[in-house]
Amino acid sequence: SQDYAFLTEPAFVAIWVACDLDLPRKDPESMAERFGITVEKAAEIMQILSDRGLIEKTAEGWVRGTGRWKTSDGIPSSVIAEHHKVCVRQAGQAL
């Protein structure tokens, strides 16, 4: 299940944050190079993020979407949101 991938795989948060930055390219190839993962893994992550509404493709390229990560076991969204804030802050600092 991908329910916790956003919380457990750093590349999810890194790509999600990168889609909100002013980068020259935001595609699987550039994400793979930037984060040291395979192009296939970057494409898989971007597809999952897109399917969940967390990123979306526009005429200008990939941008952060308005969706929220959901889990199937009822963890309160406030707990997940707080964890995400910490991850996003750390990912932004790393970029």
Backbone hydrogen bonds, N-H to C=O, Kabsch-Sander energy under -0.5 kcal/mol:
donor,donor_aa,acceptor,acceptor_aa,energy
5,A,2,Q,-1.1
6,F,2,Q,-0.5
7,L,4,Y,-0.8
8,T,4,Y,-1.9
9,E,5,A,-2.8
12,F,9,E,-1.7
13,V,9,E,-0.8
14,A,10,P,-2.5
15,I,11,A,-2.5
16,W,12,F,-2.3
17,V,13,V,-2.9
18,A,14,A,-2.6
19,C,15,I,-1.8
20,D,17,V,-2.0
21,L,18,A,-1.5
23,L,21,L,-1.6
31,M,27,D,-2.6
32,A,28,P,-2.6
33,E,29,E,-2.1
34,R,30,S,-2.5
35,F,31,M,-2.4
36,G,32,A,-1.1
37,I,32,A,-1.6
42,A,38,T,-2.4
43,A,39,V,-2.7
44,E,40,E,-2.4
45,I,41,K,-2.7
46,M,42,A,-2.6
47,Q,43,A,-2.2
48,I,44,E,-2.4
49,L,45,I,-2.9
50,S,46,M,-2.3
51,D,47,Q,-3.0
52,R,48,I,-1.7
53,G,50,S,-1.7
54,L,49,L,-2.6
55,I,49,L,-1.0
56,E,63,V,-2.5
58,T,56,E,-0.5
58,T,61,G,-2.5
61,G,58,T,-1.3
63,V,56,E,-2.5
64,R,19,C,-0.5
65,G,54,L,-3.3
67,G,53,G,-2.8
79,V,76,P,-1.0
80,I,76,P,-1.5
81,A,77,S,-3.1
82,E,78,S,-2.0
83,H,79,V,-2.0
84,H,80,I,-2.7
85,K,81,A,-2.2
86,V,82,E,-1.8
87,C,83,H,-2.3
88,V,84,H,-3.4
89,R,85,K,-2.4
90,Q,86,V,-2.3
91,A,87,C,-2.8
92,G,88,V,-2.8
93,Q,89,R,-2.0
94,A,90,Q,-2.0
95,L,91,A,-1.8
